[in-house]
Amino acid sequence: MSAAKPIWIRDPLAILADGAERGIVVRNGRIIELVPAGGTPAAADVTVFDASEHVVLPGLINTHHHFYQTLTRALPAAMDRELFPWLQALYPVWARMTPESLELGVTVAMSELLLSGCTTTTDHHYVFPAGLEESVDIEVGVAKRLGMRVLLTRGSMNLSQRDGGLPPDSVVQDEDTILADSARVVAKHHQRGADAMVQIALAPCSPFSVTTSLMRATADLADKLDVRLHTHLAETEDENKFCEQMYGCRPLDYLEQCDWLSARTWLAHGIFFNADEMKRLGKARTTISHCACSNQLLASGCCPVCEMEEAGVGIGIGVDGSASNDGSNLMQEVRAAFLLQRARYGVSRVSHKDALRWATQGSAACVGRPELGEIAVGKAADLALFKLDELRFSGHGDPLAALVLCGAHRADRVMVAGNWAVVDGAIPGLDLPDLVRRHSAAARAMQTGGLGK
């Protein structure tokens, strides 16, 4: 089989890469050449894509999400609540999920991400009511249909209300079931190497929804299978109090006692770490997913990203679940992170390029994929191309800054592994109005228990 013809993405309006003023050349899923000012490709017989109206970014990488939550956006019963009561309002609704509604929820989440310029996404699926034992398999199927690169986590909860945890019995599983299925999905779906499109990580939900035994057993299994680890940590002061009361220590101490403090682990939120804990995270090379919109909506607090980075902690960006963010738009999340951290630290410490870096190179570190998140020779051909022809951009100066400052929200073209996954602002083959209709009906049924309005 002959190699694919190289594609020259020529003369971009702007590009987030040095020495690529005339664009880049991609072939067989890789960037093979940066074309400098005044240059032409060394590669022969190239297909040209005229990018003169496009700002070109490395594909954005989403490091924390809960796809199924697109089915419970802006749910009245959960509005105006902080994290713990918010979860308690939503668990019974999530328990009504079916395989069909989950597939629709996942399709909506991934589609929204793709259209926002996201080429790689994680998901943290931890709700497994009866009948949803193959949730991760459903997610893999959607990712393959859409052509998106994914790191899906086999989440878990086994500490129910009767055992002193937060979730009801209807959404938890026992430890043996969880560990057996974790091993199953890794064996069935996890791909290795720089070209991997589907990877699996293991992700007990949080200290207040899983047992210590499961935390430790999951760390052992991840080490044995050589996959990554993920959980929520240091998101709220309530979590600190819970850990101190239940385990007699702070969340990071508990994590370390469970053998989780390592380069294998990335954590969602990371708001309430003290200076010593940040140093320990940096030394362990554990990374953090910053979820600006969710943290603001739930009034959880603000991740101290500058102190984190100064302590050597890698920072990525996550949209978090669509029941707390109420959206899955990663480009908008970049802007939210920029504004939140600019307000915290001032103009001298946070720029729009920092926010873009968190969503690309920083996020690549979270997912353990150094071949992603950067436009450079040898890196994956995962790209997001934005036009600046909307009213919101009229009068802009710097094109890269305009994406963040003027609020870009929809990519015109998205390339994943050298293939166009978004063309002219749409996902080829996806009937969006039909998806919205079916997803909305599934959400209504789940929210009302099948009783209609």
Secondary structure in CASP SS format (residue, H / E / C, confidence):
PFRMAT SS
TARGET T0000
AUTHOR 0000-0000-0000
METHOD secondary structure of the structure
MODEL  1
M C 1.00
S C 1.00
A C 1.00
A C 1.00
K C 1.00
P C 1.00
I E 1.00
W E 1.00
I E 1.00
R E 1.00
D C 1.00
P C 1.00
L C 1.00
A E 1.00
I E 1.00
L C 1.00
A C 1.00
D C 1.00
G C 1.00
A C 1.00
E C 1.00
R C 1.00
G E 1.00
I E 1.00
V E 1.00
V E 1.00
R E 1.00
N C 1.00
G C 1.00
R E 1.00
I E 1.00
I E 1.00
E E 1.00
L E 1.00
V E 1.00
P C 1.00
A C 1.00
G C 1.00
G C 1.00
T C 1.00
P C 1.00
A C 1.00
A C 1.00
A C 1.00
D C 1.00
V C 1.00
T E 1.00
V E 1.00
F E 1.00
D E 1.00
A C 1.00
S C 1.00
E C 1.00
H E 1.00
V E 1.00
V E 1.00
L E 1.00
P E 1.00
G C 1.00
L E 1.00
I E 1.00
N E 1.00
T C 1.00
H C 1.00
H C 1.00
H C 1.00
F H 1.00
Y H 1.00
Q H 1.00
T H 1.00
L H 1.00
T H 1.00
R C 1.00
A C 1.00
L C 1.00
P H 1.00
A H 1.00
A H 1.00
M C 1.00
D C 1.00
R C 1.00
E C 1.00
L H 1.00
F H 1.00
P H 1.00
W H 1.00
L H 1.00
Q H 1.00
A H 1.00
L H 1.00
Y H 1.00
P H 1.00
V H 1.00
W H 1.00
A C 1.00
R C 1.00
M C 1.00
T C 1.00
P H 1.00
E H 1.00
S H 1.00
L H 1.00
E H 1.00
L H 1.00
G H 1.00
V H 1.00
T H 1.00
V H 1.00
A H 1.00
M H 1.00
S H 1.00
E H 1.00
L H 1.00
L H 1.00
L H 1.00
S C 1.00
G C 1.00
C E 1.00
T E 1.00
T E 1.00
T E 1.00
T E 1.00
D E 1.00
H E 1.00
H E 1.00
Y C 1.00
V C 1.00
F C 1.00
P C 1.00
A C 1.00
G C 1.00
L C 1.00
E C 1.00
E C 1.00
S H 1.00
V H 1.00
D H 1.00
I H 1.00
E H 1.00
V H 1.00
G H 1.00
V H 1.00
A H 1.00
K H 1.00
R H 1.00
L H 1.00
G C 1.00
M C 1.00
R E 1.00
V E 1.00
L E 1.00
L E 1.00
T E 1.00
R E 1.00
G E 1.00
S E 1.00
M C 1.00
N C 1.00
L C 1.00
S C 1.00
Q H 1.00
R H 1.00
D H 1.00
G C 1.00
G C 1.00
L C 1.00
P C 1.00
P C 1.00
D H 1.00
S H 1.00
V H 1.00
V C 1.00
Q C 1.00
D C 1.00
E H 1.00
D H 1.00
T H 1.00
I H 1.00
L H 1.00
A H 1.00
D H 1.00
S H 1.00
A H 1.00
R H 1.00
V H 1.00
V H 1.00
A H 1.00
K H 1.00
H H 1.00
H C 1.00
Q C 1.00
R C 1.00
G C 1.00
A C 1.00
D C 1.00
A C 1.00
M C 1.00
V E 1.00
Q E 1.00
I E 1.00
A E 1.00
L E 1.00
A E 1.00
P E 1.00
C C 1.00
S C 1.00
P C 1.00
F C 1.00
S C 1.00
V C 1.00
T C 1.00
T H 1.00
S H 1.00
L H 1.00
M H 1.00
R H 1.00
A H 1.00
T H 1.00
A H 1.00
D H 1.00
L H 1.00
A H 1.00
D H 1.00
K H 1.00
L H 1.00
D C 1.00
V C 1.00
R C 1.00
L E 1.00
H E 1.00
T E 1.00
H E 1.00
L E 1.00
A C 1.00
E C 1.00
T C 1.00
E H 1.00
D H 1.00
E H 1.00
N H 1.00
K H 1.00
F H 1.00
C H 1.00
E H 1.00
Q H 1.00
M H 1.00
Y H 1.00
G C 1.00
C C 1.00
R C 1.00
P H 1.00
L H 1.00
D H 1.00
Y H 1.00
L H 1.00
E H 1.00
Q H 1.00
C C 1.00
D C 1.00
W C 1.00
L C 1.00
S C 1.00
A C 1.00
R C 1.00
T E 1.00
W E 1.00
L E 1.00
A E 1.00
H E 1.00
G C 1.00
I C 1.00
F C 1.00
F C 1.00
N C 1.00
A H 1.00
D H 1.00
E H 1.00
M H 1.00
K H 1.00
R H 1.00
L H 1.00
G H 1.00
K H 1.00
A H 1.00
R C 1.00
T C 1.00
T E 1.00
I E 1.00
S E 1.00
H E 1.00
C C 1.00
A H 1.00
C H 1.00
S H 1.00
N H 1.00
Q H 1.00
L H 1.00
L C 1.00
A C 1.00
S C 1.00
G C 1.00
C C 1.00
C C 1.00
P C 1.00
V H 1.00
C H 1.00
E H 1.00
M H 1.00
E H 1.00
E H 1.00
A C 1.00
G C 1.00
V C 1.00
G C 1.00
I E 1.00
G E 1.00
I E 1.00
G C 1.00
V C 1.00
D C 1.00
G C 1.00
S C 1.00
A C 1.00
S C 1.00
N C 1.00
D C 1.00
G C 1.00
S C 1.00
N C 1.00
L H 1.00
M H 1.00
Q H 1.00
E H 1.00
V H 1.00
R H 1.00
A H 1.00
A H 1.00
F H 1.00
L H 1.00
L H 1.00
Q H 1.00
R H 1.00
A H 1.00
R H 1.00
Y H 1.00
G C 1.00
V C 1.00
S C 1.00
R C 1.00
V C 1.00
S C 1.00
H H 1.00
K H 1.00
D H 1.00
A H 1.00
L H 1.00
R H 1.00
W H 1.00
A H 1.00
T H 1.00
Q H 1.00
G H 1.00
S H 1.00
A H 1.00
A H 1.00
C H 1.00
V C 1.00
G C 1.00
R C 1.00
P C 1.00
E C 1.00
L C 1.00
G C 1.00
E C 1.00
I C 1.00
A C 1.00
V C 1.00
G C 1.00
K C 1.00
A E 1.00
A C 1.00
D C 1.00
L E 1.00
A E 1.00
L E 1.00
F E 1.00
K E 1.00
L C 1.00
D C 1.00
E C 1.00
L H 1.00
R H 1.00
F H 1.00
S C 1.00
G C 1.00
H C 1.00
G C 1.00
D C 1.00
P H 1.00
L H 1.00
A H 1.00
A H 1.00
L H 1.00
V H 1.00
L H 1.00
C C 1.00
G C 1.00
A C 1.00
H C 1.00
R C 1.00
A C 1.00
D C 1.00
R E 1.00
V E 1.00
M E 1.00
V E 1.00
A C 1.00
G C 1.00
N E 1.00
W E 1.00
A E 1.00
V E 1.00
V E 1.00
D C 1.00
G C 1.00
A E 1.00
I C 1.00
P C 1.00
G C 1.00
L C 1.00
D C 1.00
L H 1.00
P H 1.00
D H 1.00
L H 1.00
V H 1.00
R H 1.00
R H 1.00
H H 1.00
S H 1.00
A H 1.00
A H 1.00
A H 1.00
R H 1.00
A H 1.00
M H 1.00
Q H 1.00
T H 1.00
G C 1.00
G C 1.00
L C 1.00
G C 1.00
K C 1.00
END
